[in-house]
Amino acid sequence: MNKLLYGLCFFNLEACWLNTVKRRFDKLYVIGAIALLASHNAFADTVTASITLLDAEQSPVKDGVVIFTPLFDLSSTELKNSEAESTPKTAIMNQINKQFAPHVLVVQENTEVTFPNADNVFHHVYSFSPTKQFELKLYKEFTAEPLFFEQAGIVDIGCNIHDWMLGYIVIADSPYFVKTANDGNASISLPAGKYSVEFWHPNAPNEQPFIETEVKLTRDKNFTLTLSKVIASDDDFDDGFGDY
């Protein structure tokens, strides 16, 4: 049979070449189709949750924290590719112009936080919160030791010298969390599935603007959350308070 095919190719080189090209094209087509299908399935398993946070006057609200906790088993691959896992387990709560920056810091549990002092004055950072109690006595620059936050919860922090300085650290026990920006918006990509949702804001700590505490995400979804109170802007906050 092989000799017969060889003879046919010898007398009809064009037909033989076309058959070879066709076989290679068919093979590449099948490989490409399989790769495209795998890529489609991978993307289909990931959804985007978009958050818009408004106050009672429909003004955008920043620093609103939303935590999505999966109510299903996550594979190791999904955990590895989650937003929190792709971020190093360290964070910074800075002190700039006698204010904590950021005002609200969100981290996953078992994260190390450093508290550098960018001002030319001493700060004395402390917290009496049950989640994490600590005291960083008078220091300048980067001389304070980093702290390890291993327990989920809210940590209020202050400065023992500048009593108007207030900051918050939110420690999440889930790898999926977001914080709204100045325009009140935030978004996060996460595996499709069912989640419990938690909300927190320093000026509305007891509000739950979600209609339900559990959501099922099978496709991209937009959430518009409205608080029952007006959240004052801190844009005009006077951080002078003298030179001490």
Backbone as CSV, one residue per row, in Angstrom:
resi,resn,N_x,N_y,N_z,CA_x,CA_y,CA_z,C_x,C_y,C_z
1,MET,0.839,-1.209,0.000,0.000,0.000,0.000,0.866,1.248,0.000
2,ASN,1.936,1.248,0.847,2.818,2.414,0.898,3.482,2.655,-0.441
3,LYS,3.878,1.507,-1.133,4.506,1.662,-2.454,3.523,2.244,-3.443
4,LEU,2.255,1.800,-3.349,1.233,2.326,-4.247,1.043,3.812,-4.045
5,LEU,0.941,4.266,-2.751,0.791,5.697,-2.461,1.997,6.469,-2.941
6,TYR,3.187,5.876,-2.768,4.405,6.548,-3.214,4.379,6.746,-4.720
7,GLY,3.887,5.706,-5.410,3.797,5.814,-6.857,2.809,6.869,-7.276
8,LEU,1.681,6.936,-6.580,0.694,7.968,-6.905,1.255,9.356,-6.689
9,CYS,1.990,9.524,-5.556,2.598,10.826,-5.292,3.638,11.161,-6.344
10,PHE,4.322,10.164,-6.838,5.364,10.414,-7.831,4.755,10.977,-9.103
11,PHE,3.577,10.431,-9.477,2.943,10.886,-10.712,2.020,12.081,-10.480
12,ASN,1.654,12.374,-9.204,0.750,13.497,-8.929,1.259,14.232,-7.692
13,LEU,2.352,14.939,-7.841,2.996,15.621,-6.715,2.101,16.697,-6.110
14,GLU,1.337,17.372,-6.949,0.490,18.468,-6.450,-0.578,17.935,-5.511
15,ALA,-1.207,16.824,-5.895,-2.257,16.239,-5.054,-1.675,15.749,-3.745
16,CYS,-0.510,15.147,-3.790,0.127,14.646,-2.576,0.474,15.796,-1.638
17,TRP,0.998,16.871,-2.158,1.368,18.038,-1.335,0.142,18.667,-0.694
18,LEU,-0.944,18.747,-1.475,-2.164,19.328,-0.938,-2.734,18.481,0.198
19,ASN,-2.670,17.152,0.044,-3.162,16.271,1.104,-2.347,16.433,2.380
20,THR,-1.036,16.586,2.237,-0.170,16.779,3.408,-0.495,18.086,4.115
21,VAL,-0.651,19.158,3.342,-0.994,20.460,3.914,-2.331,20.387,4.629
22,LYS,-3.297,19.685,3.988,-4.630,19.570,4.588,-4.563,18.853,5.930
23,ARG,-3.795,17.743,5.985,-3.693,16.996,7.234,-3.077,17.855,8.342
24,ARG,-2.041,18.627,7.983,-1.402,19.495,8.979,-2.343,20.602,9.435
25,PHE,-3.094,21.153,8.481,-4.043,22.219,8.829,-5.129,21.684,9.761
26,ASP,-5.644,20.480,9.442,-6.674,19.879,10.287,-6.155,19.650,11.701
27,LYS,-4.900,19.232,11.812,-4.306,18.983,13.127,-4.178,20.279,13.920
28,LEU,-3.690,21.331,13.241,-3.550,22.629,13.911,-4.914,23.186,14.314
29,TYR,-5.924,22.951,13.472,-7.279,23.436,13.770,-7.819,22.779,15.042
30,VAL,-7.616,21.466,15.141,-8.086,20.748,16.323,-7.374,21.232,17.573
31,ILE,-6.036,21.404,17.497,-5.263,21.883,18.646,-5.727,23.282,19.057
32,GLY,-5.938,24.160,18.054,-6.385,25.521,18.351,-7.760,25.540,18.977
33,ALA,-8.645,24.665,18.480,-10.005,24.607,19.028,-9.988,24.151,20.479
34,ILE,-9.139,23.160,20.773,-9.042,22.665,22.156,-8.511,23.763,23.073
35,ALA,-7.482,24.478,22.610,-6.909,25.559,23.420,-7.915,26.674,23.653
36,LEU,-8.677,27.008,22.597,-9.686,28.061,22.727,-10.776,27.655,23.697
37,LEU,-11.184,26.393,23.637,-12.225,25.901,24.544,-11.739,25.927,25.986
38,ALA,-10.480,25.522,26.198,-9.919,25.544,27.555,-9.834,26.959,28.080
39,SER,-9.419,27.889,27.203,-9.334,29.289,27.614,-10.702,29.832,27.960
40,HIS,-11.714,29.470,27.151,-13.077,29.944,27.407,-13.595,29.419,28.744
41,ASN,-13.334,28.140,29.008,-13.778,27.564,30.270,-13.108,28.232,31.453
42,ALA,-11.805,28.565,31.306,-11.076,29.217,32.398,-11.677,30.572,32.708
43,PHE,-11.978,31.340,31.627,-12.553,32.660,31.852,-13.976,32.560,32.379
44,ALA,-14.709,31.520,31.937,-16.098,31.372,32.374,-16.173,31.104,33.873
45,ASP,-15.105,30.565,34.465,-15.105,30.245,35.882,-14.747,31.454,36.743
46,THR,-14.416,32.571,36.123,-14.056,33.786,36.849,-15.067,34.881,36.548
47,VAL,-15.536,35.548,37.576,-16.510,36.625,37.408,-15.968,37.893,38.057
48,THR,-16.541,39.019,37.693,-16.161,40.309,38.257,-17.331,40.901,39.015
49,ALA,-17.085,41.243,40.270,-18.089,41.933,41.087,-17.696,43.406,41.170
50,SER,-18.579,44.278,40.730,-18.333,45.719,40.758,-19.213,46.371,41.817
51,ILE,-18.602,47.242,42.613,-19.308,47.888,43.732,-19.379,49.391,43.484
52,THR,-20.553,49.964,43.706,-20.723,51.420,43.758,-21.361,51.748,45.101
53,LEU,-20.670,52.565,45.895,-21.151,52.896,47.241,-21.576,54.362,47.297
54,LEU,-22.820,54.585,47.737,-23.385,55.932,47.825,-23.903,56.165,49.232
55,ASP,-23.955,57.453,49.621,-24.557,57.767,50.921,-26.022,58.161,50.726
56,ALA,-26.644,58.653,51.787,-28.078,58.963,51.733,-28.409,60.080,50.751
57,GLU,-27.416,60.901,50.394,-27.624,61.967,49.416,-27.125,61.576,48.035
58,GLN,-26.867,60.297,47.843,-26.392,59.752,46.567,-24.998,60.262,46.177
59,SER,-24.216,60.649,47.167,-22.834,61.050,46.922,-21.931,59.821,47.045
60,PRO,-20.880,59.749,46.218,-19.981,58.591,46.299,-19.254,58.547,47.643
61,VAL,-19.020,57.343,48.129,-18.385,57.148,49.436,-17.131,56.307,49.264
62,LYS,-16.027,56.825,49.740,-14.773,56.065,49.690,-14.582,55.284,50.998
63,ASP,-13.615,54.377,50.974,-13.204,53.597,52.154,-14.264,52.618,52.643
64,GLY,-15.210,52.266,51.782,-16.150,51.206,52.131,-15.515,49.850,51.828
65,VAL,-15.546,48.954,52.778,-14.891,47.651,52.640,-15.942,46.564,52.433
66,VAL,-15.723,45.738,51.409,-16.598,44.595,51.147,-15.739,43.335,51.131
67,ILE,-16.153,42.341,51.896,-15.434,41.067,51.977,-16.337,39.961,51.453
68,PHE,-15.842,39.222,50.459,-16.553,38.072,49.906,-15.927,36.799,50.472
69,THR,-16.708,36.021,51.198,-16.219,34.767,51.772,-16.844,33.600,51.031
70,PRO,-16.049,32.765,50.370,-16.605,31.645,49.586,-17.367,30.654,50.477
71,LEU,-18.522,30.208,49.993,-19.299,29.172,50.670,-19.136,27.836,49.945
72,PHE,-17.988,27.665,49.296,-17.666,26.444,48.568,-16.170,26.225,48.689
73,ASP,-15.732,25.022,48.365,-14.312,24.696,48.457,-13.556,25.332,47.308
74,LEU,-12.431,25.962,47.643,-11.566,26.564,46.641,-10.400,25.629,46.363
75,SER,-10.082,25.475,45.075,-8.900,24.685,44.734,-7.660,25.482,45.067
76,SER,-6.526,24.796,45.162,-5.266,25.474,45.467,-4.903,26.463,44.376
77,THR,-5.289,26.145,43.113,-4.995,27.062,42.007,-5.761,28.354,42.167
78,GLU,-7.041,28.254,42.546,-7.856,29.455,42.731,-7.324,30.306,43.874
79,LEU,-6.903,29.659,44.947,-6.342,30.406,46.070,-5.051,31.102,45.671
80,LYS,-4.231,30.413,44.902,-2.951,30.979,44.487,-3.142,32.189,43.601
81,ASN,-4.201,32.154,42.764,-4.432,33.245,41.822,-5.353,34.324,42.370
82,SER,-5.795,34.201,43.607,-6.694,35.207,44.170,-5.961,36.527,44.338
83,GLU,-6.730,37.616,44.430,-6.130,38.951,44.501,-5.228,39.100,45.714
84,ALA,-5.685,38.594,46.850,-4.895,38.746,48.063,-3.638,37.886,48.020
85,GLU,-3.735,36.670,47.439,-2.579,35.791,47.402,-1.517,36.312,46.441
86,SER,-1.926,37.092,45.423,-0.953,37.621,44.476,-0.248,38.856,45.031
87,THR,-0.690,39.320,46.193,-0.079,40.473,46.845,0.794,39.988,48.003
88,PRO,1.990,40.539,48.147,2.847,40.109,49.263,2.137,40.292,50.602
89,LYS,2.451,39.426,51.545,1.801,39.458,52.851,2.439,40.512,53.754
90,THR,2.652,41.669,53.212,3.119,42.814,53.981,2.306,44.022,53.554
91,ALA,2.154,44.982,54.442,1.400,46.193,54.133,1.983,47.349,54.922
92,ILE,1.609,48.559,54.516,2.154,49.766,55.154,1.019,50.676,55.596
93,MET,1.061,51.099,56.842,0.207,52.165,57.357,1.132,53.330,57.669
94,ASN,1.162,54.301,56.767,2.098,55.415,56.880,1.524,56.531,57.752
95,GLN,2.360,57.474,58.089,1.952,58.674,58.818,2.512,59.875,58.078
96,ILE,1.598,60.597,57.419,1.977,61.702,56.544,1.146,62.922,56.904
97,ASN,1.804,64.055,57.128,1.105,65.293,57.484,0.175,65.093,58.678
98,LYS,0.674,64.314,59.645,-0.066,64.062,60.888,-1.423,63.399,60.626
99,GLN,-1.413,62.507,59.645,-2.579,61.681,59.357,-2.099,60.278,59.006
100,PHE,-2.938,59.278,59.294,-2.626,57.927,58.871,-2.968,57.778,57.390
101,ALA,-2.068,57.156,56.648,-2.269,56.976,55.212,-1.906,55.539,54.827
102,PRO,-2.926,54.787,54.371,-4.302,55.200,54.108,-5.122,55.321,55.394
103,HIS,-6.241,55.999,55.285,-7.124,56.121,56.443,-7.685,54.756,56.837
104,VAL,-7.998,53.942,55.826,-8.469,52.569,56.038,-7.554,51.630,55.259
105,LEU,-6.941,50.702,55.958,-6.083,49.694,55.350,-6.758,48.332,55.475
106,VAL,-6.863,47.610,54.364,-7.478,46.286,54.371,-6.421,45.245,54.024
107,VAL,-6.295,44.232,54.866,-5.321,43.166,54.647,-5.976,41.824,54.962
108,GLN,-5.337,40.756,54.485,-5.785,39.431,54.869,-5.096,39.047,56.168
109,GLU,-5.740,38.192,56.945,-5.137,37.753,58.197,-3.763,37.126,57.936
110,ASN,-2.912,37.201,58.944,-1.525,36.739,58.855,-0.697,37.630,57.931
111,THR,-0.920,38.935,58.060,-0.161,39.930,57.300,0.656,40.784,58.255
112,GLU,1.871,41.116,57.834,2.749,41.987,58.620,2.567,43.429,58.161
113,VAL,2.346,44.333,59.102,2.119,45.747,58.798,3.221,46.584,59.428
114,THR,3.798,47.480,58.637,4.792,48.415,59.153,4.163,49.797,59.277
115,PHE,4.692,50.613,60.194,4.128,51.924,60.507,5.208,53.003,60.385
116,PRO,5.677,53.291,59.178,6.702,54.325,59.031,6.157,55.708,59.363
117,ASN,7.032,56.567,59.823,6.686,57.950,60.164,7.372,58.868,59.172
118,ALA,6.585,59.445,58.253,7.134,60.337,57.239,7.175,61.791,57.696
119,ASP,6.710,62.078,58.907,6.711,63.447,59.422,8.034,63.740,60.141
120,ASN,8.258,65.010,60.372,9.478,65.412,61.098,9.191,65.618,62.582
121,VAL,8.122,64.992,63.063,7.779,65.043,64.476,7.609,63.607,64.971
122,PHE,7.609,63.421,66.276,7.416,62.097,66.850,5.942,61.709,66.811
123,HIS,5.704,60.411,66.625,4.363,59.844,66.764,4.415,58.704,67.777
124,HIS,3.264,58.426,68.365,3.141,57.365,69.370,1.865,56.595,69.040
125,VAL,2.011,55.555,68.239,0.863,54.842,67.683,0.412,53.741,68.646
126,TYR,-0.902,53.600,68.798,-1.417,52.592,69.726,-2.793,52.105,69.274
127,SER,-3.239,51.002,69.874,-4.587,50.501,69.674,-5.021,49.741,70.917
128,PHE,-6.278,49.979,71.333,-6.873,49.234,72.432,-7.925,48.240,71.920
129,SER,-7.974,48.024,70.604,-8.992,47.151,70.020,-8.776,45.705,70.451
130,PRO,-9.862,44.986,70.718,-9.736,43.572,71.114,-9.028,42.724,70.060
131,THR,-9.203,43.074,68.780,-8.573,42.286,67.713,-7.060,42.340,67.789
132,LYS,-6.503,43.506,68.129,-5.056,43.669,68.228,-4.751,44.881,69.103
133,GLN,-4.144,44.633,70.247,-3.714,45.721,71.125,-2.197,45.861,71.029
134,PHE,-1.756,47.105,70.855,-0.321,47.328,70.742,0.007,48.779,71.060
135,GLU,1.292,49.042,71.201,1.776,50.398,71.458,3.163,50.548,70.845
136,LEU,3.293,51.528,69.961,4.578,51.868,69.353,4.971,53.227,69.910
137,LYS,5.842,53.229,70.877,6.168,54.453,71.600,6.926,55.441,70.720
138,LEU,7.103,56.637,71.245,7.663,57.754,70.491,8.758,57.321,69.510
139,TYR,8.549,57.637,68.243,9.560,57.277,67.251,9.416,58.159,66.016
140,LYS,10.482,58.200,65.238,10.510,58.893,63.958,10.938,57.917,62.863
141,GLU,10.648,58.303,61.646,11.074,57.586,60.451,10.635,56.119,60.493
142,PHE,11.552,55.169,60.155,11.187,53.764,60.026,11.662,52.941,61.221
143,THR,11.713,53.549,62.374,12.313,52.870,63.525,11.354,51.949,64.266
144,ALA,10.063,51.998,63.962,9.101,51.139,64.670,9.146,49.726,64.107
145,GLU,9.056,48.747,64.981,9.050,47.351,64.553,7.726,47.016,63.862
146,PRO,7.759,46.204,62.780,6.502,45.781,62.131,5.689,44.902,63.071
147,LEU,4.381,44.897,62.856,3.469,44.102,63.676,2.768,43.058,62.813
148,PHE,2.476,41.914,63.418,1.834,40.807,62.723,0.355,40.773,63.100
149,PHE,-0.515,40.816,62.095,-1.958,40.804,62.324,-2.514,39.455,61.883
150,GLU,-2.771,38.594,62.871,-3.157,37.219,62.580,-4.629,36.937,62.810
151,GLN,-5.373,37.872,63.376,-6.772,37.641,63.723,-7.681,38.562,62.930
152,ALA,-8.746,37.992,62.351,-9.696,38.796,61.581,-10.466,39.737,62.495
153,GLY,-10.752,40.940,61.986,-11.502,41.918,62.773,-11.129,43.338,62.387
154,ILE,-11.553,44.290,63.213,-11.292,45.712,62.987,-10.357,46.223,64.077
155,VAL,-9.331,46.962,63.661,-8.390,47.543,64.614,-8.402,49.062,64.442
156,ASP,-8.867,49.769,65.480,-8.807,51.234,65.496,-7.435,51.643,65.998
157,ILE,-6.792,52.568,65.306,-5.477,53.033,65.747,-5.493,54.544,65.926
158,GLY,-4.653,55.028,66.838,-4.551,56.453,67.104,-3.125,56.825,67.450
159,CYS,-2.920,58.116,67.656,-1.620,58.640,68.071,-1.800,59.288,69.435
160,ASN,-0.968,58.906,70.374,-1.090,59.390,71.743,-0.691,60.854,71.872
161,ILE,-0.048,61.403,70.849,0.356,62.810,70.869,-0.626,63.668,70.076
162,HIS,-1.016,63.185,68.903,-1.930,63.938,68.034,-3.273,63.219,68.039
163,ASP,-4.171,63.670,68.914,-5.384,62.903,69.160,-6.386,62.954,68.020
164,TRP,-6.187,63.803,67.006,-7.082,63.821,65.852,-6.701,62.741,64.838
165,MET,-5.541,62.136,65.014,-5.101,61.097,64.091,-5.849,59.793,64.375
166,LEU,-6.666,59.371,63.416,-7.410,58.117,63.531,-7.213,57.301,62.256
167,GLY,-7.015,56.029,62.426,-6.884,55.128,61.290,-7.511,53.789,61.622
168,TYR,-7.710,52.973,60.600,-8.383,51.682,60.788,-7.689,50.622,59.942
169,ILE,-7.520,49.461,60.539,-7.010,48.304,59.811,-8.085,47.229,59.846
170,VAL,-8.518,46.813,58.665,-9.519,45.753,58.545,-8.783,44.473,58.163
171,ILE,-8.883,43.455,59.013,-8.227,42.178,58.742,-9.298,41.190,58.309
172,ALA,-9.178,40.699,57.074,-10.175,39.788,56.506,-9.688,38.355,56.598
173,ASP,-10.622,37.430,56.849,-10.262,36.020,56.860,-10.517,35.355,55.510
174,SER,-10.844,36.168,54.496,-11.050,35.676,53.135,-10.034,36.356,52.212
175,PRO,-9.615,35.671,51.153,-8.682,36.308,50.215,-9.349,37.261,49.236
176,TYR,-10.672,37.444,49.339,-11.393,38.276,48.379,-12.012,39.478,49.088
177,PHE,-11.436,40.647,48.867,-11.938,41.866,49.501,-11.587,43.066,48.648
178,VAL,-12.381,44.135,48.779,-12.146,45.372,48.042,-12.440,46.564,48.953
179,LYS,-11.911,47.713,48.563,-12.195,48.974,49.252,-12.533,50.014,48.202
180,THR,-13.629,50.753,48.417,-14.046,51.737,47.420,-13.070,52.908,47.364
181,ALA,-12.863,53.405,46.155,-11.969,54.530,45.916,-12.708,55.849,46.134
182,ASN,-12.041,56.950,45.807,-12.634,58.278,46.024,-13.943,58.461,45.263
183,ASP,-14.079,57.766,44.124,-15.314,57.898,43.343,-16.396,56.926,43.788
184,GLY,-16.145,56.208,44.881,-17.142,55.282,45.412,-17.182,53.936,44.725
185,ASN,-16.247,53.682,43.807,-16.284,52.437,43.036,-15.157,51.495,43.414
186,ALA,-15.402,50.213,43.190,-14.394,49.176,43.384,-14.828,47.958,42.587
187,SER,-13.873,47.114,42.206,-14.209,45.875,41.505,-13.205,44.806,41.876
188,ILE,-13.628,43.551,41.745,-12.784,42.424,42.097,-13.152,41.237,41.221
189,SER,-12.140,40.493,40.793,-12.353,39.251,40.062,-12.223,38.089,41.038
190,LEU,-13.136,37.133,40.943,-13.144,36.017,41.874,-13.804,34.810,41.227
191,PRO,-13.559,33.611,41.740,-14.162,32.412,41.140,-15.685,32.447,41.241
192,ALA,-16.344,31.933,40.216,-17.805,31.856,40.249,-18.247,30.935,41.377
193,GLY,-19.333,31.321,42.027,-19.837,30.515,43.126,-20.669,31.340,44.088
194,LYS,-20.982,30.748,45.225,-21.805,31.409,46.231,-20.925,31.967,47.342
195,TYR,-21.225,33.205,47.778,-20.425,33.893,48.775,-21.321,34.518,49.845
196,SER,-20.781,34.593,51.047,-21.364,35.498,52.040,-20.665,36.836,51.871
197,VAL,-21.383,37.923,52.124,-20.820,39.252,51.930,-20.904,40.046,53.236
198,GLU,-19.818,40.738,53.535,-19.765,41.612,54.709,-19.377,43.010,54.259
199,PHE,-19.963,43.999,54.928,-19.653,45.402,54.616,-19.219,46.122,55.885
200,TRP,-18.264,47.058,55.715,-17.847,47.878,56.853,-17.353,49.227,56.346
201,HIS,-17.711,50.267,57.099,-17.201,51.624,56.848,-17.003,52.293,58.199
202,PRO,-15.928,53.055,58.376,-15.662,53.647,59.694,-16.765,54.562,60.201
203,ASN,-17.524,55.199,59.293,-18.611,56.085,59.705,-19.974,55.411,59.664
204,ALA,-19.990,54.148,59.273,-21.244,53.385,59.261,-20.926,51.927,59.569
205,PRO,-20.337,51.668,60.739,-19.818,50.322,61.032,-20.891,49.251,61.195
206,ASN,-22.125,49.661,61.473,-23.188,48.681,61.731,-24.164,48.519,60.569
207,GLU,-23.899,49.194,59.466,-24.817,49.108,58.329,-24.506,47.892,57.461
208,GLN,-25.553,47.328,56.870,-25.425,46.218,55.939,-26.237,46.565,54.696
209,PRO,-25.614,47.276,53.743,-26.365,47.764,52.582,-26.707,46.698,51.545
210,PHE,-26.150,45.498,51.670,-26.544,44.424,50.764,-27.974,43.977,51.084
211,ILE,-28.745,43.669,50.051,-30.115,43.192,50.248,-30.101,41.853,50.972
212,GLU,-29.160,40.987,50.602,-29.010,39.694,51.243,-27.558,39.523,51.677
213,THR,-27.344,38.697,52.676,-25.979,38.485,53.171,-25.245,37.394,52.400
214,GLU,-25.958,36.753,51.463,-25.328,35.751,50.603,-25.674,36.062,49.152
215,VAL,-24.696,35.927,48.266,-24.912,36.188,46.847,-24.329,35.042,46.038
216,LYS,-24.969,34.735,44.925,-24.468,33.717,44.008,-23.973,34.422,42.758
217,LEU,-22.706,34.254,42.452,-22.081,34.926,41.321,-21.781,33.899,40.240
218,THR,-22.585,33.914,39.186,-22.346,33.029,38.045,-21.926,33.819,36.812
219,ARG,-22.037,35.126,36.894,-21.605,36.014,35.808,-21.237,37.358,36.425
220,ASP,-20.650,38.262,35.639,-20.288,39.582,36.141,-21.523,40.277,36.712
221,LYS,-21.334,40.954,37.838,-22.485,41.579,38.489,-22.095,42.918,39.092
222,ASN,-23.012,43.878,38.997,-22.822,45.210,39.584,-23.705,45.348,40.822
223,PHE,-23.106,45.846,41.888,-23.840,46.098,43.130,-23.816,47.595,43.418
224,THR,-24.989,48.189,43.575,-25.081,49.581,44.020,-25.558,49.564,45.463
225,LEU,-24.685,49.997,46.357,-24.975,49.971,47.791,-25.241,51.397,48.267
226,THR,-26.320,51.570,49.026,-26.692,52.903,49.511,-26.765,52.879,51.032
227,LEU,-26.054,53.804,51.656,-26.067,53.914,53.110,-27.257,54.759,53.556
228,SER,-27.651,54.594,54.796,-28.821,55.311,55.310,-28.461,56.674,55.883
229,LYS,-27.185,57.023,55.861,-26.750,58.291,56.432,-25.845,59.017,55.463
230,VAL,-25.638,60.297,55.732,-24.732,61.120,54.925,-23.316,60.972,55.484
231,ILE,-22.370,60.711,54.604,-20.975,60.579,54.998,-20.252,61.871,54.632
232,ALA,-19.795,62.593,55.646,-19.122,63.875,55.410,-17.774,63.645,54.743
233,SER,-17.438,64.549,53.824,-16.138,64.482,53.162,-15.064,65.033,54.081
234,ASP,-13.875,64.416,54.011,-12.763,64.916,54.827,-11.798,65.753,54.003
235,ASP,-12.228,66.177,52.799,-11.336,66.944,51.930,-10.903,68.262,52.548
236,ASP,-11.760,68.842,53.371,-11.441,70.143,53.961,-10.947,70.015,55.400
237,PHE,-10.565,68.824,55.784,-10.119,68.608,57.163,-8.826,69.364,57.439
238,ASP,-8.796,70.097,58.544,-7.617,70.872,58.905,-6.680,69.990,59.718
239,ASP,-5.539,69.640,59.117,-4.604,68.759,59.819,-3.462,69.526,60.470
240,GLY,-3.620,70.830,60.598,-2.555,71.630,61.193,-2.429,71.421,62.682
241,PHE,-3.394,71.933,63.430,-3.446,71.768,64.873,-2.102,72.137,65.526
242,GLY,-1.514,73.219,65.085,-0.254,73.636,65.684,0.926,72.828,65.165
243,ASP,2.043,72.994,65.835,3.287,72.385,65.351,3.731,71.196,66.168
244,TYR,2.948,70.772,67.132,3.412,69.669,67.968,3.133,68.313,67.320
